[in-house]
Each structure stands twice: as C-alpha cells, then as structure tokens.
Amino acid sequence: MERIYQASTAEGAIDFINMKDLEVAAKEIIPEGGYGYISSGAGDVFTYQENERSFNHKLIIPHVLRDVELPDTTTKFSGEKLTAPIIMAPVAAHGLANVAAEKASAKGVAQFGTIYTASSYASCTLEDIREAGGLKAPQWFQFYMSKDDGINRDILDLAKRNGSKAIVLTADATVGGNRETDRRNGFTFPLAMPIVQAYQSGIGQTMDAVYGSSKQKLSPKDVEFIANYSDLPVYVKGVQSEEDVERSLDSGASGIWVSNHGGRQLDGGPAAFDSLQYVAEAVAGRAPIVFDSGVRRGQHVFKALASGADLVAIGRPVIYGLALGGSTGVQQVFDFFKKELEMVMQLAGTQTVADIKTTTLRENRYL
C-alpha cells in the first residue's frame, strides 16, 4: 500500500535534459498507482501516442537573414503579461506526485509568470492554491459540473471569491475513459477533493466513480448557465471539430480549448494537434484558442501557435517536475519550454510571439 500511495516530499532544483528524461526519473519516485494514473492513456493508447507524433505532420521552415536576435516570448493575454504563451493545464490530484500538491505547483507557475488552471479535483482548497500562487498571479478554474445546480453555484462562487479570471468547462469527460492501467493497479484515489467535497469525496473511489458523480449530460444550456451566473469568460475544453466550435460559441463561450484530454478519454480519436487547424479555421479569430495534449518540446509550442493557438497548456511534464523538485521543479519545466521556444524562434526567424502566429508551416511529405 505504501508503494502505491506515498507521495514525494522533494523540493529543489532537478537535473534533466528533456521531458523524456524527466518522465523516467519521475517514475522512480512517484508511487506506482499514482504514476499509472498520471501517465496512462485510454485503451491501446493509440491517441495518447499520436498526440506527440502528430507534431511531425508539420515542419518548421528555418529562415535566415531575418535580423532576429534574442527572441521575446512575452505575450499579453486578457490583460495579463505572461512570460511566455505557455500555461498550466488543469490536472487532478497533484498530491499524488508531491505532498505539497497544488500549493507547490501554483507557486512554481507564479514564479515563472503565467496562468495557473486549478482543477475541480485538486488535492488542495482554492484558498490554499491562491495563497501559494500569490493574490496577483493569474488563475483560472477548471469546472466539472455537478448534477445539482445549487452545488454548481456554490463552486462558481468559490472560484470567483478566490480570484479566478475564467471558467474552463471540461466537456469531453462526461464518463471516464478506458484507463486499463488504473484497473490493473487497482487504483483508487487516496486523497480528498476539497473543492468538490459537497458531492465528491474522492477517497477510495475509482476514476469512473468520480466521473459518475459529476454531470454526464452536458448541453449548450450549461455553458449559458456558467457564463450568466459567473459573469466570467467560459472556455469550452475538449473541442476538436468545426461543429463543436459553432455550438460552443453560439452558447456563449468566450474561448475554445482544443484538447483530447491527453489521450485519456476516447482512444482511436484524432491527435489534438491534427484537430487544431480545423478548429482554428472554424473559429476564424472570433475567440481565443488554448491548446493542449502531447506537448513535450518548444517546437511543439511553436507549431501549435503557428497553427492557430493563442496559448499552449502543459500538464504531465509539470507534474513530473513537481514530483522531482516541488515548486522549483515546476518552474524549471516552464523554463525548459521557454528556452527551447526561444531557440526555435531564433532559427525560424521569428522575433516575437506575433511573428510565430504569422508563420506558415510546411506539410511533411515524408510520412
């Protein structure tokens, strides 16, 4: 039992070359059940694997004589100045990786200088997360709706009281995906979920049970409800098709979040990056686009921005950094992506993030 549930207490600088090294090192210290939950995908993990491979479908064209030096990754978004267009994706139960949990991850993200997205299924309270990140650090709240609108109002009120600047409605997880690794490990959550404790304890429950307690029948009316009640921008997360763009925007969404839940939900679906260009064409500049799933390189960030994303969110790599180095490890992961992005920008002849967005990628004809 101890091997399954005892999380890391690490805090301090870590040594790694890339995200693959980081994951290998994290596997050695995250307990088996927790690591399986964090790292696994659904079914045969086809979609999980395609998420990363799909970035090779497009190529970055090197450019010379562009008078580029010391590329600038800073970007302004929704009134916030971000160190880079890279943000924290919502990930449940950071306490599986480190006992400091979301308090450490929020601190590391704030130290880097970008947006932290807190999960409904966090191991810490929103009060603790906000305090750890600092009152001025930009934070969003990822929302799994309850079947009870009274509880939904209470949670949205909680998010607003704690400074959330946007609500991210996860729409692609109305049931749990086929996560066979969790079943093999007999994984159940060892930690409470204090934000949603009114309807979901977490402790001793499988992922299927957790999702079963949330609202499984989402419709455009739910987006309307959240937007009207919270008076905050609503991002619909899990959009991968043109028709879902229209459905989301027509229902009052302020932003679109392209994601396939890191390959953890529908196996056999498209890679998120392959969906991005279709979604971006459908959005046609009417709303900001956030992208996640499979991001492991600065090149991936560059390609996502060049394909229509305004922000790129990272999840698993941050949790591995958290396990190995606490808040310092989290900041190092963001620094890694920023440094690689700067290198790619230099070699691609792009001085600013705005330049990246006007870059044309080349189709890879060799696949």
PLY file of the C-alpha trace (Angstrom):
ply
format ascii 1.0
element vertex 367
property float x
property float y
property float z
element edge 366
property int vertex1
property int vertex2
end_header
0.00 0.00 0.00
2.82 2.38 0.86
4.34 1.93 -2.61
1.05 2.88 -4.17
0.15 5.92 -2.12
3.15 7.63 -0.51
3.93 10.78 -2.49
7.23 12.66 -2.82
8.33 15.41 -0.47
11.02 16.71 -2.85
11.81 20.42 -3.15
14.75 21.88 -5.04
16.47 22.09 -8.42
16.42 19.00 -10.61
18.71 17.80 -13.41
17.20 16.78 -16.75
17.87 17.22 -20.45
14.38 16.79 -21.88
10.87 15.68 -20.96
11.56 12.01 -21.63
14.39 12.09 -19.08
12.09 13.85 -16.66
9.37 11.23 -17.01
11.81 8.36 -16.50
13.16 9.97 -13.34
9.67 10.76 -12.04
8.57 7.14 -12.50
11.22 6.11 -9.99
9.76 8.24 -7.20
6.02 8.59 -7.84
4.19 5.65 -6.26
3.02 3.01 -8.72
-0.70 3.71 -8.55
-0.26 7.47 -8.76
2.24 7.24 -11.61
-0.08 4.95 -13.54
-2.95 7.39 -13.13
-0.85 10.40 -14.19
0.98 8.83 -17.12
-1.53 6.44 -18.67
-3.85 6.89 -21.62
-7.05 5.17 -22.67
-7.38 1.74 -24.26
-4.49 0.83 -26.56
-3.02 4.33 -26.01
-3.13 4.99 -29.76
-4.43 8.54 -29.34
-2.08 9.18 -26.42
0.90 8.22 -28.61
-0.39 10.07 -31.66
-0.64 13.29 -29.66
3.12 13.64 -29.65
3.81 12.02 -33.01
1.33 14.29 -34.78
3.57 17.32 -34.37
5.79 15.74 -37.05
2.96 16.15 -39.57
4.01 19.79 -39.94
7.54 21.14 -40.38
9.10 24.42 -39.25
10.91 26.13 -42.09
14.25 27.65 -40.99
14.68 31.26 -42.09
17.88 33.28 -42.39
18.77 36.97 -42.76
15.72 37.97 -40.73
17.60 40.36 -38.40
16.45 38.35 -35.34
18.29 38.38 -32.02
17.18 37.43 -28.51
13.60 36.43 -29.38
10.93 37.67 -26.99
8.42 35.09 -25.71
6.40 37.51 -23.59
2.79 37.85 -24.56
-0.23 39.82 -23.42
-3.41 37.88 -22.93
-6.67 39.07 -21.42
-4.95 41.97 -19.70
-2.12 39.84 -18.29
1.52 39.99 -19.30
2.81 36.41 -19.46
6.44 35.32 -19.55
5.52 33.02 -22.44
2.31 31.83 -24.12
2.58 28.62 -22.09
0.17 27.98 -19.22
-0.66 25.29 -16.68
-3.28 22.81 -17.86
-5.81 21.55 -15.32
-4.60 18.29 -13.79
-6.35 16.50 -10.93
-4.79 15.43 -7.64
-1.27 16.90 -7.67
-0.93 15.35 -4.23
-0.30 12.01 -5.93
3.10 13.36 -7.01
4.16 15.58 -4.10
2.73 16.13 -0.63
2.83 19.90 -1.22
0.45 19.24 -4.12
-1.18 22.22 -5.85
0.35 24.65 -3.39
3.78 23.88 -4.80
2.65 23.79 -8.44
0.80 27.11 -8.13
3.88 28.68 -6.56
6.15 27.40 -9.35
3.80 28.61 -12.09
3.54 32.03 -10.45
7.32 32.27 -10.14
7.56 31.62 -13.89
4.90 34.21 -14.59
1.94 32.63 -16.34
-1.63 31.37 -15.85
-2.39 28.55 -13.44
-5.53 26.49 -14.13
-6.83 24.81 -10.99
-8.74 21.55 -11.33
-12.08 20.88 -9.65
-10.44 17.64 -8.49
-7.47 19.33 -6.83
-5.94 17.94 -3.65
-5.91 21.42 -2.08
-8.52 24.08 -1.48
-8.79 27.03 -3.83
-7.89 29.27 -0.88
-4.60 27.40 -0.43
-3.88 27.41 -4.16
-4.48 31.14 -4.46
-2.37 31.93 -1.39
0.52 29.79 -2.68
0.44 31.42 -6.11
0.01 34.93 -4.74
-3.00 37.18 -4.95
-1.78 38.86 -8.13
-0.95 35.67 -10.03
-3.49 34.94 -12.80
-5.54 31.82 -12.09
-8.33 30.07 -13.96
-10.69 27.40 -12.67
-11.47 24.16 -14.49
-15.02 23.07 -13.79
-16.60 19.64 -13.67
-20.30 20.29 -13.23
-22.32 18.63 -10.50
-25.77 17.23 -11.20
-27.01 19.77 -8.60
-27.12 23.39 -9.80
-27.09 24.59 -6.20
-23.69 22.95 -5.75
-22.58 24.36 -9.11
-23.43 27.88 -7.95
-21.53 27.35 -4.71
-18.42 26.18 -6.56
-18.58 29.04 -9.05
-18.97 31.47 -6.15
-15.91 29.87 -4.54
-13.91 30.28 -7.74
-14.85 33.95 -8.04
-14.05 34.66 -4.38
-10.62 33.22 -4.94
-9.82 35.37 -7.94
-10.44 33.01 -10.85
-10.38 35.02 -14.07
-12.02 32.41 -16.29
-14.00 29.17 -16.06
-12.82 26.20 -18.11
-15.66 23.73 -18.69
-14.25 20.28 -19.38
-16.79 18.92 -21.83
-15.04 15.78 -23.08
-15.09 13.78 -19.86
-18.73 13.10 -19.08
-17.70 9.48 -18.45
-14.31 8.04 -17.62
-12.13 6.76 -20.44
-10.98 3.15 -20.65
-7.97 3.54 -18.36
-6.73 0.00 -18.14
-3.57 0.86 -16.21
-5.68 2.11 -13.30
-7.66 -1.12 -13.33
-4.53 -3.26 -13.36
-3.14 -1.29 -10.44
-6.45 -1.36 -8.59
-6.07 2.39 -8.32
-8.45 4.42 -6.22
-7.91 7.98 -5.07
-6.09 8.12 -1.72
-6.72 11.85 -1.37
-9.70 14.06 -0.68
-11.06 16.53 -3.25
-11.85 19.53 -1.05
-13.19 21.83 -3.78
-16.00 19.44 -4.74
-16.37 17.73 -1.36
-20.08 18.61 -1.24
-20.73 15.91 -3.85
-17.46 14.06 -4.35
-15.13 12.83 -1.58
-12.52 11.21 -3.81
-11.00 8.99 -1.14
-11.24 5.31 -2.05
-13.03 5.98 -5.33
-12.11 4.93 -8.85
-11.97 7.45 -11.68
-15.22 6.01 -13.04
-16.92 6.67 -9.71
-15.58 10.22 -9.62
-16.92 10.99 -13.08
-20.17 9.19 -12.24
-20.84 11.74 -9.52
-20.46 14.64 -11.97
-22.95 15.76 -14.58
-22.83 13.39 -17.53
-25.29 15.13 -19.83
-23.83 18.45 -20.92
-25.52 20.79 -23.38
-25.21 24.39 -24.63
-27.50 25.41 -21.77
-24.73 24.51 -19.33
-22.36 26.97 -20.99
-25.08 29.63 -20.86
-25.66 28.88 -17.17
-21.97 29.19 -16.27
-21.43 32.35 -18.30
-24.55 34.08 -16.98
-24.11 33.05 -13.36
-20.36 33.62 -13.03
-20.08 36.64 -15.33
-16.65 35.27 -16.27
-15.26 34.15 -19.63
-16.04 30.48 -20.27
-13.67 28.26 -22.23
-15.12 25.01 -23.55
-12.40 22.37 -23.23
-12.29 19.29 -25.44
-13.27 20.87 -28.76
-11.91 19.03 -31.81
-14.42 19.70 -34.60
-15.81 22.61 -36.53
-19.40 21.95 -35.49
-18.45 21.95 -31.82
-16.85 25.35 -32.31
-20.16 26.76 -33.51
-22.12 25.03 -30.76
-19.76 26.41 -28.12
-19.62 29.97 -29.39
-23.37 30.12 -30.01
-23.97 29.09 -26.39
-21.89 31.96 -25.03
-18.38 30.55 -24.75
-15.67 33.21 -24.78
-12.88 30.83 -25.73
-12.17 27.43 -27.25
-9.80 24.89 -25.69
-8.55 22.26 -28.15
-7.76 19.05 -26.28
-8.37 15.32 -26.23
-7.69 15.13 -22.51
-4.12 13.99 -23.13
-5.34 10.81 -24.81
-7.09 9.73 -21.61
-10.68 9.65 -22.88
-11.56 8.42 -26.38
-8.88 6.12 -27.77
-8.93 5.97 -31.55
-9.72 9.66 -31.86
-7.53 12.19 -33.66
-4.42 13.70 -32.16
-5.18 17.10 -30.70
-2.64 18.84 -32.96
-4.28 17.34 -36.04
-7.60 18.81 -34.86
-6.16 22.25 -34.13
-6.02 23.56 -37.70
-9.66 22.66 -38.34
-10.79 24.27 -35.12
-8.72 27.40 -35.77
-10.20 27.77 -39.26
-13.71 27.45 -37.82
-13.04 29.94 -35.02
-11.67 32.39 -37.59
-10.42 34.86 -35.00
-13.76 35.16 -33.17
-12.37 33.84 -29.87
-9.03 32.93 -28.30
-7.83 29.33 -28.61
-5.99 27.34 -25.97
-4.32 24.07 -26.96
-3.04 21.07 -25.01
-2.21 17.36 -25.36
1.17 15.82 -26.19
3.27 18.97 -25.78
6.82 17.91 -24.89
9.05 20.34 -26.82
9.45 24.01 -27.53
8.99 23.01 -31.18
5.53 21.73 -30.27
4.64 25.05 -28.69
5.86 26.87 -31.80
3.86 24.64 -34.14
0.69 25.00 -32.07
0.98 28.79 -32.09
1.67 28.78 -35.83
-1.43 26.60 -36.32
-3.83 28.95 -34.56
-3.41 28.58 -30.81
-3.08 31.68 -28.66
-1.92 29.80 -25.57
-0.40 26.34 -25.12
-1.06 24.39 -21.92
1.18 21.71 -20.43
0.15 19.09 -17.90
2.05 15.84 -17.32
5.55 17.40 -17.60
4.64 19.86 -14.84
3.51 17.04 -12.56
6.77 15.16 -13.15
8.70 18.31 -12.28
6.54 18.70 -9.18
7.35 15.16 -8.06
11.08 15.63 -8.52
11.56 19.18 -7.28
8.39 20.70 -5.87
7.75 24.31 -6.85
11.32 24.69 -8.11
10.90 21.68 -10.37
7.65 23.12 -11.73
9.33 26.41 -12.59
12.21 24.54 -14.24
9.78 22.72 -16.54
8.29 26.00 -17.72
11.80 27.44 -18.13
12.70 24.42 -20.28
9.83 25.07 -22.68
10.62 28.78 -22.81
14.30 28.19 -23.55
13.53 25.71 -26.34
10.89 28.02 -27.76
13.42 30.88 -27.87
15.89 28.66 -29.73
13.27 27.63 -32.27
12.15 31.24 -32.72
15.72 32.31 -33.47
16.27 29.56 -36.03
12.87 30.15 -37.64
13.50 33.89 -37.94
10.72 34.98 -35.60
11.36 37.78 -33.11
8.03 37.75 -31.25
5.04 35.53 -30.50
3.08 37.60 -33.02
5.65 36.61 -35.64
5.12 32.93 -34.84
1.39 33.31 -35.45
2.03 34.54 -38.99
4.43 31.68 -39.74
3.48 29.09 -42.34
4.39 25.51 -41.53
5.22 23.04 -44.28
3.37 19.74 -44.74
5.63 16.77 -44.05
5.57 14.76 -47.26
7.93 12.14 -45.92
5.47 10.42 -43.60
0 1
1 2
2 3
3 4
4 5
5 6
6 7
7 8
8 9
9 10
10 11
11 12
12 13
13 14
14 15
15 16
16 17
17 18
18 19
19 20
20 21
21 22
22 23
23 24
24 25
25 26
26 27
27 28
28 29
29 30
30 31
31 32
32 33
33 34
34 35
35 36
36 37
37 38
38 39
39 40
40 41
41 42
42 43
43 44
44 45
45 46
46 47
47 48
48 49
49 50
50 51
51 52
52 53
53 54
54 55
55 56
56 57
57 58
58 59
59 60
60 61
61 62
62 63
63 64
64 65
65 66
66 67
67 68
68 69
69 70
70 71
71 72
72 73
73 74
74 75
75 76
76 77
77 78
78 79
79 80
80 81
81 82
82 83
83 84
84 85
85 86
86 87
87 88
88 89
89 90
90 91
91 92
92 93
93 94
94 95
95 96
96 97
97 98
98 99
99 100
100 101
101 102
102 103
103 104
104 105
105 106
106 107
107 108
108 109
109 110
110 111
111 112
112 113
113 114
114 115
115 116
116 117
117 118
118 119
119 120
120 121
121 122
122 123
123 124
124 125
125 126
126 127
127 128
128 129
129 130
130 131
131 132
132 133
133 134
134 135
135 136
136 137
137 138
138 139
139 140
140 141
141 142
142 143
143 144
144 145
145 146
146 147
147 148
148 149
149 150
150 151
151 152
152 153
153 154
154 155
155 156
156 157
157 158
158 159
159 160
160 161
161 162
162 163
163 164
164 165
165 166
166 167
167 168
168 169
169 170
170 171
171 172
172 173
173 174
174 175
175 176
176 177
177 178
178 179
179 180
180 181
181 182
182 183
183 184
184 185
185 186
186 187
187 188
188 189
189 190
190 191
191 192
192 193
193 194
194 195
195 196
196 197
197 198
198 199
199 200
200 201
201 202
202 203
203 204
204 205
205 206
206 207
207 208
208 209
209 210
210 211
211 212
212 213
213 214
214 215
215 216
216 217
217 218
218 219
219 220
220 221
221 222
222 223
223 224
224 225
225 226
226 227
227 228
228 229
229 230
230 231
231 232
232 233
233 234
234 235
235 236
236 237
237 238
238 239
239 240
240 241
241 242
242 243
243 244
244 245
245 246
246 247
247 248
248 249
249 250
250 251
251 252
252 253
253 254
254 255
255 256
256 257
257 258
258 259
259 260
260 261
261 262
262 263
263 264
264 265
265 266
266 267
267 268
268 269
269 270
270 271
271 272
272 273
273 274
274 275
275 276
276 277
277 278
278 279
279 280
280 281
281 282
282 283
283 284
284 285
285 286
286 287
287 288
288 289
289 290
290 291
291 292
292 293
293 294
294 295
295 296
296 297
297 298
298 299
299 300
300 301
301 302
302 303
303 304
304 305
305 306
306 307
307 308
308 309
309 310
310 311
311 312
312 313
313 314
314 315
315 316
316 317
317 318
318 319
319 320
320 321
321 322
322 323
323 324
324 325
325 326
326 327
327 328
328 329
329 330
330 331
331 332
332 333
333 334
334 335
335 336
336 337
337 338
338 339
339 340
340 341
341 342
342 343
343 344
344 345
345 346
346 347
347 348
348 349
349 350
350 351
351 352
352 353
353 354
354 355
355 356
356 357
357 358
358 359
359 360
360 361
361 362
362 363
363 364
364 365
365 366
